[in-house]
Each structure stands twice: as structure tokens, then as C-alpha cells.
Amino acid sequence: SLCTGGAPSLSYQELKDLKKTNILHIDVRERWEIDKFGKIPASVNIPLGELVEALQMDPMEFKKQYNQKMPSKSDPVVFSCLAGTRSKQALGFAMSLGFS
């Protein structure tokens, strides 16, 4: 299940369309879930427990750790998880850190 600020839920097709644009897709599932169920193409895995710290990292550190350019506070970001609960929490964390 997927979450964005403007639209709480996205369909798979909407996500596929968004991913053709310049969007960062953060998968907040645990690493063992990625290993077991597979990685979503063109997504970055940042487990929910690491997210607040990750979003406050130095951009160089973020790039080193996640092999991805750190999003700015105005960049479009989509969070996903297994059922939608963690992605909603992730959205709340990001918004509380000033992400729009």
C-alpha cells in the first residue's frame, strides 16, 4: 500500500506513472522483508526505524549509505510498505521534519 501527502493512497498504476517522473520511492519495510518478498524496482529501502535519522542526515552521508541522492524538503517522495500502516507513519515523520 502506498502513501503520498496529497493523495493518501496510490494505485500500482499511479505509482508506475509517477516513477516515470523525478520521484523518490522509499520502501520502509524491514530488510528481511525485502530479502524475502523482493525489492520494488527503482525504490530505496530505508526501514521505518531508520527513516527519521536518514531524513536528517548530511546529504553526502545519505548518498553513501543509501546510494541515492538525498531528497530536499520539496522533492516528491512516495513511501510504501506491506499494508499501508508504516508508510502512513513514514509520511507523518517526513512531514514533521518539514517535508512537503
TIRO-2110 file (N, C-alpha, C; in Angstrom, 1 decimal):
// TIRO-2110
0.8, -1.2, 0.0, N, 1, A
0.0, 0.0, 0.0, CA, 1, A
0.9, 1.2, 0.0, C, 1, A
0.5, 2.3, -0.7, N, 2, A
1.3, 3.4, -1.0, CA, 2, A
0.7, 4.7, -0.4, C, 2, A
1.6, 5.6, 0.0, N, 3, A
1.1, 6.9, 0.6, CA, 3, A
1.8, 8.1, 0.0, C, 3, A
1.1, 9.1, -0.3, N, 4, A
1.7, 10.4, -0.7, CA, 4, A
0.9, 11.5, 0.1, C, 4, A
1.5, 12.7, 0.2, N, 5, A
0.8, 13.7, 1.0, CA, 5, A
-0.5, 14.1, 0.5, C, 5, A
-0.6, 14.4, -0.8, N, 6, A
-1.8, 14.9, -1.4, CA, 6, A
-2.9, 13.9, -1.5, C, 6, A
-2.5, 12.7, -1.9, N, 7, A
-3.4, 11.6, -2.1, CA, 7, A
-3.0, 10.4, -1.2, C, 7, A
-3.7, 10.2, -0.1, N, 8, A
-3.3, 9.2, 0.9, CA, 8, A
-2.9, 7.8, 0.3, C, 8, A
-3.6, 7.4, -0.8, N, 9, A
-3.3, 6.1, -1.4, CA, 9, A
-3.1, 6.3, -2.9, C, 9, A
-2.2, 5.4, -3.4, N, 10, A
-1.9, 5.4, -4.8, CA, 10, A
-2.2, 4.0, -5.3, C, 10, A
-2.6, 3.8, -6.5, N, 11, A
-2.7, 2.5, -7.1, CA, 11, A
-1.3, 2.2, -7.6, C, 11, A
-1.2, 0.9, -8.0, N, 12, A
0.1, 0.4, -8.6, CA, 12, A
0.4, 1.2, -9.9, C, 12, A
-0.7, 1.4, -10.7, N, 13, A
-0.5, 2.0, -12.0, CA, 13, A
-0.1, 3.5, -11.8, C, 13, A
-0.8, 4.2, -10.8, N, 14, A
-0.4, 5.6, -10.5, CA, 14, A
1.1, 5.7, -10.1, C, 14, A
1.5, 4.7, -9.3, N, 15, A
2.9, 4.7, -8.9, CA, 15, A
3.8, 4.5, -10.1, C, 15, A
3.5, 3.6, -10.9, N, 16, A
4.3, 3.3, -12.1, CA, 16, A
4.4, 4.6, -13.0, C, 16, A
3.3, 5.3, -13.1, N, 17, A
3.3, 6.6, -13.9, CA, 17, A
4.1, 7.6, -13.2, C, 17, A
4.0, 7.7, -11.9, N, 18, A
4.8, 8.7, -11.1, CA, 18, A
6.3, 8.4, -11.2, C, 18, A
6.6, 7.1, -11.3, N, 19, A
8.0, 6.7, -11.3, CA, 19, A
8.7, 7.1, -12.6, C, 19, A
7.9, 7.5, -13.6, N, 20, A
8.5, 8.0, -14.9, CA, 20, A
8.9, 9.4, -14.7, C, 20, A
8.4, 10.1, -13.6, N, 21, A
8.9, 11.4, -13.3, CA, 21, A
10.0, 11.4, -12.3, C, 21, A
10.4, 12.5, -11.8, N, 22, A
11.5, 12.6, -10.9, CA, 22, A
11.0, 12.4, -9.4, C, 22, A
10.7, 11.2, -9.0, N, 23, A
10.2, 10.9, -7.7, CA, 23, A
11.0, 10.0, -7.0, C, 23, A
11.2, 10.2, -5.7, N, 24, A
11.9, 9.2, -4.9, CA, 24, A
10.9, 8.3, -4.2, C, 24, A
11.1, 7.0, -4.4, N, 25, A
10.3, 6.0, -3.8, CA, 25, A
11.0, 5.3, -2.7, C, 25, A
10.6, 5.5, -1.5, N, 26, A
11.2, 4.9, -0.3, CA, 26, A
10.3, 3.8, 0.2, C, 26, A
10.9, 2.6, 0.3, N, 27, A
10.2, 1.4, 0.8, CA, 27, A
10.6, 1.3, 2.3, C, 27, A
9.7, 1.4, 3.2, N, 28, A
10.0, 1.4, 4.6, CA, 28, A
9.9, 0.1, 5.3, C, 28, A
9.8, -1.0, 4.5, N, 29, A
9.8, -2.3, 5.0, CA, 29, A
11.2, -2.7, 5.6, C, 29, A
11.2, -3.7, 6.5, N, 30, A
12.5, -4.2, 7.1, CA, 30, A
13.3, -4.9, 6.0, C, 30, A
14.6, -4.9, 6.2, N, 31, A
15.5, -5.5, 5.2, CA, 31, A
15.1, -7.0, 5.0, C, 31, A
14.7, -7.7, 6.0, N, 32, A
14.4, -9.1, 5.8, CA, 32, A
13.2, -9.3, 5.0, C, 32, A
12.3, -8.3, 5.0, N, 33, A
11.1, -8.4, 4.1, CA, 33, A
11.5, -8.2, 2.7, C, 33, A
12.4, -7.3, 2.4, N, 34, A
12.9, -7.1, 1.1, CA, 34, A
13.6, -8.4, 0.6, C, 34, A
14.4, -9.0, 1.4, N, 35, A
15.1, -10.3, 1.1, CA, 35, A
14.1, -11.4, 0.8, C, 35, A
13.0, -11.4, 1.6, N, 36, A
12.0, -12.5, 1.5, CA, 36, A
11.0, -12.2, 0.3, C, 36, A
10.5, -11.0, 0.2, N, 37, A
9.5, -10.7, -0.8, CA, 37, A
10.0, -10.0, -2.0, C, 37, A
11.2, -9.5, -2.0, N, 38, A
11.7, -8.8, -3.2, CA, 38, A
11.7, -7.3, -3.1, C, 38, A
12.6, -6.7, -3.9, N, 39, A
12.7, -5.3, -3.9, CA, 39, A
11.8, -4.7, -5.0, C, 39, A
11.2, -3.6, -4.7, N, 40, A
10.4, -2.9, -5.8, CA, 40, A
11.4, -2.2, -6.7, C, 40, A
11.4, -2.4, -8.0, N, 41, A
12.4, -1.7, -8.8, CA, 41, A
12.4, -0.2, -8.6, C, 41, A
13.6, 0.4, -8.7, N, 42, A
13.8, 1.8, -8.5, CA, 42, A
13.3, 2.4, -7.2, C, 42, A
13.3, 1.6, -6.2, N, 43, A
13.0, 2.1, -4.8, CA, 43, A
14.2, 2.0, -4.0, C, 43, A
14.2, 2.8, -2.9, N, 44, A
15.3, 2.8, -1.9, CA, 44, A
14.7, 2.2, -0.6, C, 44, A
15.4, 1.3, 0.0, N, 45, A
14.9, 0.7, 1.2, CA, 45, A
15.5, 1.4, 2.4, C, 45, A
14.6, 2.1, 3.1, N, 46, A
15.0, 2.7, 4.4, CA, 46, A
14.0, 2.2, 5.4, C, 46, A
14.4, 1.2, 6.2, N, 47, A
13.4, 0.7, 7.2, CA, 47, A
12.8, 1.9, 8.1, C, 47, A
11.6, 1.7, 8.5, N, 48, A
10.9, 2.8, 9.2, CA, 48, A
11.7, 3.3, 10.4, C, 48, A
12.3, 2.3, 11.1, N, 49, A
13.1, 2.7, 12.3, CA, 49, A
14.3, 3.6, 12.0, C, 49, A
14.8, 3.6, 10.8, N, 50, A
15.9, 4.4, 10.4, CA, 50, A
15.5, 5.7, 9.7, C, 50, A
14.2, 5.9, 9.4, N, 51, A
13.8, 6.9, 8.5, CA, 51, A
14.0, 8.3, 9.0, C, 51, A
13.7, 8.6, 10.3, N, 52, A
13.8, 9.9, 10.9, CA, 52, A
15.3, 10.3, 10.8, C, 52, A
16.2, 9.4, 11.2, N, 53, A
17.6, 9.7, 11.2, CA, 53, A
18.1, 9.9, 9.8, C, 53, A
17.6, 9.1, 8.9, N, 54, A
18.1, 9.2, 7.5, CA, 54, A
17.7, 10.5, 6.9, C, 54, A
16.4, 11.0, 7.1, N, 55, A
16.0, 12.2, 6.5, CA, 55, A
16.6, 13.5, 7.1, C, 55, A
17.4, 13.3, 8.2, N, 56, A
18.2, 14.4, 8.8, CA, 56, A
19.7, 14.3, 8.6, C, 56, A
20.1, 13.3, 7.8, N, 57, A
21.5, 13.1, 7.6, CA, 57, A
22.1, 14.2, 6.7, C, 57, A
23.4, 14.3, 6.8, N, 58, A
24.1, 15.1, 5.8, CA, 58, A
23.9, 14.4, 4.4, C, 58, A
23.6, 15.2, 3.4, N, 59, A
23.4, 14.7, 2.1, CA, 59, A
24.4, 13.7, 1.6, C, 59, A
25.7, 14.0, 1.8, N, 60, A
26.8, 13.1, 1.4, CA, 60, A
26.7, 11.8, 2.1, C, 60, A
26.4, 11.8, 3.4, N, 61, A
26.2, 10.6, 4.2, CA, 61, A
25.1, 9.8, 3.7, C, 61, A
24.0, 10.4, 3.4, N, 62, A
22.8, 9.8, 2.9, CA, 62, A
23.1, 9.0, 1.6, C, 62, A
23.8, 9.8, 0.7, N, 63, A
24.2, 9.2, -0.6, CA, 63, A
25.1, 8.0, -0.4, C, 63, A
26.0, 8.0, 0.5, N, 64, A
26.9, 6.9, 0.8, CA, 64, A
26.1, 5.7, 1.4, C, 64, A
25.3, 6.0, 2.3, N, 65, A
24.5, 4.9, 3.0, CA, 65, A
23.5, 4.3, 2.1, C, 65, A
22.7, 5.1, 1.3, N, 66, A
21.6, 4.6, 0.6, CA, 66, A
21.8, 4.6, -1.0, C, 66, A
22.9, 5.0, -1.4, N, 67, A
23.3, 5.0, -2.8, CA, 67, A
22.2, 5.8, -3.6, C, 67, A
21.8, 6.9, -3.1, N, 68, A
20.7, 7.7, -3.7, CA, 68, A
20.9, 9.1, -3.2, C, 68, A
20.6, 10.1, -4.1, N, 69, A
20.6, 11.5, -3.7, CA, 69, A
19.5, 11.7, -2.6, C, 69, A
20.0, 12.4, -1.6, N, 70, A
19.0, 12.8, -0.5, CA, 70, A
17.9, 13.7, -1.1, C, 70, A
16.7, 13.4, -0.7, N, 71, A
15.6, 14.3, -1.2, CA, 71, A
15.7, 15.7, -0.4, C, 71, A
15.3, 16.7, -1.2, N, 72, A
15.2, 18.0, -0.5, CA, 72, A
13.7, 18.0, 0.1, C, 72, A
13.5, 19.0, 1.0, N, 73, A
12.2, 19.1, 1.6, CA, 73, A
11.0, 19.3, 0.7, C, 73, A
11.3, 19.7, -0.6, N, 74, A
10.2, 19.9, -1.5, CA, 74, A
10.2, 18.9, -2.6, C, 74, A
11.1, 17.9, -2.6, N, 75, A
11.1, 16.9, -3.6, CA, 75, A
9.9, 15.9, -3.4, C, 75, A
9.4, 15.4, -4.6, N, 76, A
8.3, 14.5, -4.4, CA, 76, A
8.8, 13.1, -3.9, C, 76, A
8.2, 12.6, -2.9, N, 77, A
8.6, 11.3, -2.3, CA, 77, A
7.3, 10.5, -2.1, C, 77, A
7.5, 9.2, -2.4, N, 78, A
6.4, 8.2, -2.1, CA, 78, A
7.0, 7.2, -1.1, C, 78, A
6.2, 6.8, -0.1, N, 79, A
6.5, 5.8, 0.8, CA, 79, A
5.7, 4.6, 0.6, C, 79, A
6.3, 3.4, 0.7, N, 80, A
5.5, 2.2, 0.6, CA, 80, A
5.9, 1.2, 1.7, C, 80, A
5.0, 0.3, 2.0, N, 81, A
5.3, -0.8, 3.0, CA, 81, A
4.5, -2.0, 2.6, C, 81, A
4.1, -2.9, 3.5, N, 82, A
3.4, -4.0, 3.1, CA, 82, A
1.9, -3.8, 3.1, C, 82, A
1.4, -3.1, 4.2, N, 83, A
-0.1, -3.0, 4.3, CA, 83, A
-0.5, -1.5, 4.4, C, 83, A
0.4, -0.6, 4.5, N, 84, A
0.0, 0.8, 4.5, CA, 84, A
0.2, 1.5, 5.8, C, 84, A
0.3, 0.8, 6.9, N, 85, A
0.4, 1.4, 8.2, CA, 85, A
1.8, 2.1, 8.4, C, 85, A
2.8, 1.4, 8.0, N, 86, A
4.2, 2.0, 8.2, CA, 86, A
4.4, 3.2, 7.2, C, 86, A
3.8, 3.1, 6.0, N, 87, A
4.0, 4.2, 5.0, CA, 87, A
3.3, 5.4, 5.5, C, 87, A
2.1, 5.3, 6.2, N, 88, A
1.4, 6.4, 6.8, CA, 88, A
2.3, 7.0, 7.9, C, 88, A
2.9, 6.2, 8.7, N, 89, A
3.8, 6.7, 9.8, CA, 89, A
5.0, 7.4, 9.2, C, 89, A
5.5, 6.9, 8.1, N, 90, A
6.7, 7.5, 7.4, CA, 90, A
6.3, 8.8, 6.9, C, 90, A
5.1, 9.0, 6.3, N, 91, A
4.6, 10.2, 5.8, CA, 91, A
4.5, 11.3, 7.0, C, 91, A
4.0, 10.8, 8.1, N, 92, A
3.9, 11.7, 9.3, CA, 92, A
5.3, 12.2, 9.7, C, 92, A
6.2, 11.2, 9.8, N, 93, A
7.6, 11.6, 10.2, CA, 93, A
8.2, 12.6, 9.2, C, 93, A
8.1, 12.4, 7.9, N, 94, A
8.6, 13.3, 6.9, CA, 94, A
8.0, 14.7, 7.1, C, 94, A
6.7, 14.7, 7.2, N, 95, A
6.0, 16.0, 7.3, CA, 95, A
6.4, 16.7, 8.6, C, 95, A
6.6, 16.0, 9.7, N, 96, A
7.0, 16.6, 10.9, CA, 96, A
8.5, 17.2, 10.8, C, 96, A
9.3, 16.7, 9.9, N, 97, A
10.6, 17.2, 9.6, CA, 97, A
10.6, 18.3, 8.6, C, 97, A
9.5, 18.7, 8.1, N, 98, A
9.4, 19.8, 7.2, CA, 98, A
9.2, 19.5, 5.7, C, 98, A
9.1, 18.2, 5.4, N, 99, A
8.9, 17.8, 4.0, CA, 99, A
7.5, 18.1, 3.6, C, 99, A
7.4, 18.6, 2.4, N, 100, A
6.0, 19.0, 2.0, CA, 100, A
5.4, 17.9, 1.1, C, 100, A
END
